[in-house]
C-alpha cells in the first residue's frame, strides 16, 4: 500500500528506543524525512544511523522537552533547517516512577508535563502551518492505561487526558476543513530494552508471568514493530477519515469493552 508520505517532514519525540524508534524507522522506510528526539545521545546516534543518517535527510536532537521553552526551541530549529513539519508523532511518556496513587502536587505536575502538556504545546506550534498548507498528520501515542485502571493513578489520568484531548481536538480540526488529521494510538504492553517490563521480566519473572497469564490472550507482550505500522498508517495520505480516531493495538489485552472510535 502506498502511504503517500515520501519527502514529508516528520517529528517523532522519544524516538531513540522502543515504539518511537520503530515508528521513526518505518516512516523513514516510507520516504519521510524524520527528526527524532531523546535525552540520550548514544541511542539517538544509533537510530539516526539506522535510518540512513543526515545524508538521507534525517536529523536527531538531544533535548529534554519537559524543560520550559524547549518544545518551542525545538520546533524553531526544525523549521529553520527543514521547513515546516507535515507529521508529528508525540511519543514521549512515562510513569516517571511516580507510583504513589496519592502522589503530591509536584509528582502530578511532572507526570502531567511529560505525558500531556509537551504534546499539546508542540501541536499548538505546528497546527497553524499545517492548516495553511492544507495537510498535516498528528498522532498522539497514549496507552491502553488511558481507558482503564492499569498503572499509577497520575499516569493513567494523564494518558486518559491525552486521549480525550485527541478526540476533542481531532473533531475540531475536522470542522476546520479536515486537512489536518489528529488521532491517538493506544499500545498495549510492549517490551522495550531497558524499559519497565524488560526490567520486571528479569528481576520479577513470577510477576511478569502472572500478568501474561491474567491479561495477555496471546501469552506474550508486544514488540515495537507490531505497533509502528498502525502509526505509519495514521501518518499517511490514507488517514483522511481518521479525525479524532482512538486506535487500540494490544492483542486484546485491555479488559474494557468500549467501541471507543464510535463515542
VMD Tcl script that draws the C-alpha trace (Angstrom):
set ca {
  {0.00 0.00 0.00}
  {1.35 3.41 -0.98}
  {1.41 5.69 2.07}
  {1.93 8.91 0.11}
  {4.39 10.48 2.57}
  {7.61 10.48 0.57}
  {9.63 13.61 1.45}
  {7.12 14.63 4.10}
  {8.85 16.14 7.15}
  {8.16 14.20 10.35}
  {8.98 14.60 14.04}
  {8.97 11.64 16.45}
  {9.53 12.59 20.08}
  {11.09 9.94 22.28}
  {12.29 8.31 19.08}
  {15.50 6.70 20.30}
  {14.09 3.46 21.69}
  {11.10 1.17 21.67}
  {7.90 2.22 19.92}
  {9.29 5.64 18.98}
  {12.33 4.12 17.30}
  {10.16 1.65 15.37}
  {7.84 4.43 14.19}
  {10.76 6.63 13.12}
  {12.36 3.78 11.19}
  {9.12 2.83 9.43}
  {8.42 6.44 8.48}
  {11.92 6.66 7.04}
  {11.30 3.48 5.03}
  {8.27 5.18 3.51}
  {10.48 8.04 2.34}
  {9.68 10.61 5.02}
  {12.42 12.90 6.34}
  {12.43 12.14 10.04}
  {13.59 14.13 13.06}
  {13.90 12.15 16.30}
  {14.40 13.45 19.82}
  {15.63 11.92 23.05}
  {17.67 12.81 26.10}
  {20.13 10.02 25.24}
  {22.67 10.94 22.56}
  {24.11 7.45 22.19}
  {20.69 5.96 21.47}
  {19.85 8.80 19.08}
  {23.04 8.29 17.12}
  {22.20 4.62 16.62}
  {18.68 5.40 15.42}
  {19.90 8.12 13.08}
  {22.43 5.74 11.54}
  {19.81 3.01 11.18}
  {17.52 5.39 9.27}
  {20.30 6.32 6.88}
  {21.74 9.35 8.66}
  {21.78 13.01 7.79}
  {22.80 12.27 4.21}
  {19.34 10.71 3.79}
  {17.71 13.86 5.13}
  {17.13 12.76 8.72}
  {18.13 14.53 11.93}
  {18.31 13.95 15.68}
  {18.23 16.38 18.58}
  {19.23 15.71 22.17}
  {16.64 17.58 24.22}
  {14.64 17.34 27.42}
  {11.26 18.52 26.22}
  {9.90 18.84 29.77}
  {12.10 21.90 30.35}
  {10.15 25.12 29.89}
  {10.71 26.62 26.46}
  {12.40 23.56 24.93}
  {9.47 22.47 22.73}
  {9.34 25.90 21.10}
  {13.13 25.96 20.63}
  {13.00 22.52 19.03}
  {10.28 23.45 16.55}
  {12.18 26.61 15.58}
  {15.35 24.58 14.97}
  {13.47 22.10 12.81}
  {11.70 24.80 10.81}
  {14.96 26.66 10.22}
  {16.76 23.57 8.95}
  {13.99 21.53 7.30}
  {10.97 23.76 6.93}
  {7.51 23.32 8.43}
  {6.55 19.90 9.75}
  {3.96 17.75 7.98}
  {3.83 14.93 10.55}
  {4.17 14.87 14.33}
  {4.21 11.74 16.49}
  {4.01 12.69 20.16}
  {5.52 9.54 21.61}
  {7.20 10.61 24.86}
  {5.55 9.39 28.02}
  {6.33 7.52 31.20}
  {5.23 6.99 34.79}
  {8.49 8.67 35.90}
  {8.49 6.13 38.69}
  {5.73 8.11 40.45}
  {3.79 5.08 41.65}
  {2.09 6.59 44.72}
  {-1.62 6.66 43.93}
  {-1.93 9.61 46.32}
  {1.03 11.46 44.86}
  {1.75 15.05 45.82}
  {1.36 18.11 43.63}
  {4.96 18.07 42.34}
  {4.66 14.46 41.14}
  {1.35 15.20 39.45}
  {2.81 18.22 37.68}
  {5.82 16.25 36.44}
  {3.67 13.42 35.05}
  {1.30 15.97 33.51}
  {4.13 17.86 31.85}
  {5.67 14.78 30.24}
  {2.54 12.91 29.19}
  {0.19 15.73 28.19}
  {1.46 19.31 28.21}
  {4.53 18.82 25.99}
  {2.45 17.18 23.28}
  {-0.22 19.88 23.40}
  {2.46 22.57 23.24}
  {4.11 21.00 20.19}
  {0.76 20.54 18.46}
  {-0.19 24.18 19.00}
  {3.09 25.23 17.42}
  {2.72 23.12 14.27}
  {-1.02 23.13 13.55}
  {-1.14 26.68 12.09}
  {1.46 25.78 9.46}
  {-0.27 22.51 8.66}
  {-3.60 24.28 8.19}
  {-2.01 26.93 6.00}
  {-0.50 24.25 3.72}
  {-3.71 22.18 3.90}
  {-2.04 18.95 5.01}
  {-0.94 17.54 8.34}
  {-0.94 14.42 10.47}
  {-0.61 14.32 14.26}
  {-0.50 11.02 16.15}
  {-0.56 11.14 19.94}
  {0.76 7.91 21.45}
  {-1.11 7.32 24.69}
  {-1.67 3.86 26.23}
  {-4.24 1.21 27.00}
  {-3.99 2.59 30.54}
  {-5.94 5.61 29.26}
  {-9.11 3.52 29.26}
  {-8.85 1.52 32.46}
  {-7.23 1.31 35.87}
  {-3.87 -0.11 34.82}
  {-0.89 1.53 36.49}
  {-0.29 4.51 38.79}
  {-3.19 6.94 39.07}
  {-1.27 10.03 37.80}
  {-0.06 8.14 34.71}
  {-3.47 6.67 33.86}
  {-5.07 10.07 34.37}
  {-2.70 11.87 32.03}
  {-2.98 9.19 29.34}
  {-6.77 9.46 29.61}
  {-6.49 13.24 29.31}
  {-4.33 12.97 26.18}
  {-6.82 10.55 24.66}
  {-9.75 12.87 25.39}
  {-7.77 15.83 24.07}
  {-7.14 13.91 20.84}
  {-10.78 13.02 20.39}
  {-11.92 16.59 21.01}
  {-9.22 18.36 19.01}
  {-9.47 15.89 16.15}
  {-13.15 16.75 15.83}
  {-12.38 20.49 15.85}
  {-9.77 20.03 13.12}
  {-12.30 18.12 11.04}
  {-14.73 21.02 11.38}
  {-12.00 23.43 10.29}
  {-11.66 21.75 6.91}
  {-10.26 18.30 7.65}
  {-6.83 18.88 6.11}
  {-5.10 18.20 9.44}
  {-5.84 14.80 10.96}
  {-5.20 14.15 14.66}
  {-5.56 10.65 16.07}
  {-4.38 8.63 19.05}
  {-2.57 5.30 19.16}
  {-3.01 3.22 22.32}
  {-0.45 0.40 22.55}
  {-0.69 -2.47 24.97}
  {2.35 -3.54 26.99}
  {5.37 -3.60 24.69}
  {8.84 -4.77 25.63}
  {11.46 -2.05 25.25}
  {15.07 -2.81 26.05}
  {15.80 -1.28 29.45}
  {12.14 -0.37 29.93}
  {9.83 -1.17 32.84}
  {8.61 -4.59 31.70}
  {12.03 -5.61 30.45}
  {13.28 -5.00 33.99}
  {10.31 -6.80 35.55}
  {10.89 -9.88 33.41}
  {14.48 -10.04 34.60}
  {14.02 -9.12 38.25}
  {10.47 -10.36 38.99}
  {9.73 -13.05 36.41}
  {6.90 -14.51 38.52}
  {5.07 -11.16 38.37}
  {5.56 -10.93 34.61}
  {4.26 -14.48 34.11}
  {1.18 -13.76 36.21}
  {0.47 -10.61 34.18}
  {0.87 -12.54 30.94}
  {-1.49 -15.25 32.15}
  {-4.13 -12.88 33.51}
  {-4.03 -10.07 30.96}
  {-2.49 -11.19 27.66}
  {-4.54 -13.51 25.44}
  {-1.54 -14.12 23.19}
  {0.56 -15.16 26.18}
  {3.27 -12.63 25.35}
  {3.98 -8.92 25.33}
  {4.06 -6.87 22.16}
  {7.00 -5.77 20.06}
  {7.61 -2.19 18.91}
  {7.48 -3.25 15.28}
  {3.95 -4.58 15.86}
  {2.77 -1.10 16.86}
  {4.59 1.09 14.33}
  {2.66 0.04 11.18}
  {-0.56 1.47 12.63}
  {1.25 4.70 13.46}
  {2.56 4.98 9.90}
  {-0.93 4.42 8.51}
  {-2.28 7.21 10.72}
  {0.54 9.47 9.49}
  {-0.20 8.72 5.87}
  {-2.25 10.05 2.98}
  {-4.63 7.15 3.67}
  {-5.76 8.57 7.04}
  {-8.25 11.02 5.53}
  {-11.19 9.78 7.64}
  {-9.35 9.22 10.94}
  {-10.04 12.58 12.62}
  {-10.20 12.08 16.37}
  {-9.77 8.33 15.99}
  {-8.65 6.35 19.04}
  {-6.89 3.15 17.97}
  {-6.06 0.39 20.43}
  {-3.28 -2.03 19.41}
  {-2.94 -4.52 22.24}
  {-3.93 -8.02 21.02}
  {-6.99 -7.96 23.29}
  {-5.01 -7.16 26.43}
  {-7.29 -4.43 27.81}
  {-10.35 -5.56 29.77}
  {-12.66 -2.68 28.89}
  {-15.42 -3.24 26.39}
  {-15.80 0.05 24.60}
  {-16.17 0.88 20.94}
  {-14.05 3.97 21.58}
  {-13.90 5.09 17.95}
  {-17.67 5.32 17.94}
  {-18.06 7.54 21.00}
}
mol new
graphics top color blue
foreach p $ca { graphics top sphere $p radius 0.5 }
foreach p [lrange $ca 0 end-1] q [lrange $ca 1 end] { graphics top cylinder $p $q radius 0.2 }
display resetview
